[in-house]
Amino acid sequence: MLITEFARRAGVSARSLRHYEEQGLLAPARTQAGYRLFEEADLEIVARIRLMMDAGLSTVVIRQYLDCVRTGSGTHHLQLCPALQAELDQVAERLDTASRRIDATRAALSDLAS
């Protein structure tokens, strides 16, 4: 299917699909005229990309570990990829640090207001 229809079905913009291709995350076939042709299986790849981006991973990291995430029956799970788990742990630690800073800022605001 062409990019407009595929983007609609995948729930992303055509620009996002072009970006994923530029980053080496998708490799659609091309027509003789150069139009991108996406397959049904590409929908699952886009779902995995979105899941990993929503988890705070960069496209560089996603390219390395895209095959570590599997989907099925509306669920996603990790295969044994210790390096990916380490990346996820780093994202979680960054979130914990940011959360502590936010809590400290809220406490300072509360002290200032009282």
C-alpha positions as CSV (number, residue, x, y, z in Angstrom):
1,M,0.0,0.0,0.0
2,L,1.1,3.5,-0.6
3,I,2.4,5.9,2.1
4,T,-0.9,7.8,2.6
5,E,-3.0,4.7,3.2
6,F,-0.3,3.1,5.3
7,A,0.2,6.1,7.5
8,R,-3.6,6.2,8.1
9,R,-3.6,2.5,9.0
10,A,-0.5,2.7,11.2
11,G,-1.8,5.8,13.0
12,V,1.3,7.9,12.2
13,S,2.1,10.7,9.8
14,A,3.7,10.1,6.4
15,R,6.5,12.3,7.6
16,S,7.1,10.0,10.6
17,L,7.3,7.0,8.1
18,R,9.8,8.9,6.0
19,H,11.8,9.6,9.1
20,Y,11.8,6.0,10.2
21,E,13.0,5.1,6.8
22,E,15.8,7.7,6.9
23,Q,16.9,6.3,10.3
24,G,17.0,2.7,8.9
25,L,14.0,1.5,10.9
26,L,11.8,0.7,7.8
27,A,12.7,-0.4,4.4
28,P,9.6,-0.2,2.1
29,A,9.8,-1.4,-1.4
30,R,9.6,1.1,-4.2
31,T,7.5,1.2,-7.4
32,Q,9.1,1.9,-10.7
33,A,8.0,5.5,-10.2
34,G,9.8,5.6,-6.8
35,Y,6.7,5.6,-4.6
36,R,7.1,3.7,-1.3
37,L,5.2,0.4,-1.1
38,F,4.4,-0.8,2.5
39,E,3.3,-4.3,3.4
40,E,1.0,-5.5,6.1
41,A,4.0,-6.7,8.1
42,D,5.3,-3.2,8.3
43,L,2.3,-2.3,10.5
44,E,3.8,-4.4,13.3
45,I,7.2,-2.8,12.8
46,V,5.7,0.7,13.2
47,A,3.9,-0.5,16.3
48,R,7.2,-1.7,17.8
49,I,8.9,1.6,16.8
50,R,6.2,3.7,18.5
51,L,6.3,1.5,21.6
52,M,10.0,1.9,21.9
53,M,9.8,5.7,21.2
54,D,7.1,6.1,23.8
55,A,9.5,4.3,26.3
56,G,12.0,7.1,25.7
57,L,14.4,5.3,23.3
58,S,16.1,7.2,20.5
59,T,16.0,6.0,16.9
60,V,19.6,5.0,17.2
61,V,18.8,2.6,20.1
62,I,15.7,1.4,18.4
63,R,17.6,0.5,15.3
64,Q,19.9,-1.6,17.4
65,Y,17.2,-3.4,19.3
66,L,14.1,-3.4,17.2
67,D,14.2,-7.2,16.8
68,C,14.2,-7.6,20.6
69,V,10.6,-6.5,20.8
70,R,7.8,-8.8,19.6
71,T,4.1,-8.2,19.3
72,G,1.2,-10.6,19.3
73,S,-2.5,-10.5,20.2
74,G,-2.2,-6.8,21.1
75,T,0.7,-7.3,23.5
76,H,4.4,-6.5,23.3
77,H,7.2,-8.2,25.1
78,L,11.0,-8.3,25.2
79,Q,13.0,-11.2,24.0
80,L,16.2,-11.8,25.9
81,C,18.3,-8.8,24.9
82,P,20.4,-7.8,28.0
83,A,21.8,-4.7,26.3
84,L,18.2,-3.4,25.6
85,Q,17.3,-4.0,29.2
86,A,20.3,-1.9,30.2
87,E,19.1,0.9,27.9
88,L,15.6,0.7,29.5
89,D,17.1,0.8,33.0
90,Q,19.0,4.0,32.0
91,V,15.8,5.6,30.8
92,A,14.1,4.6,34.1
93,E,17.0,6.1,36.1
94,R,16.7,9.4,34.1
95,L,13.0,9.5,34.9
96,D,13.6,8.8,38.6
97,T,16.2,11.6,38.7
98,A,13.8,14.0,37.0
99,S,11.0,13.0,39.3
100,R,13.2,13.7,42.3
101,R,14.0,17.2,40.9
102,I,10.3,17.9,40.3
103,D,9.5,16.8,43.9
104,A,12.2,19.1,45.2
105,T,10.9,22.0,43.1
106,R,7.3,21.5,44.3
107,A,8.6,21.4,47.9
108,A,10.5,24.7,47.4
109,L,7.4,26.3,45.8
110,S,5.3,25.1,48.8
111,D,7.8,26.5,51.3
112,L,7.9,29.8,49.4
113,A,4.1,30.1,49.3
114,S,3.7,29.5,53.0
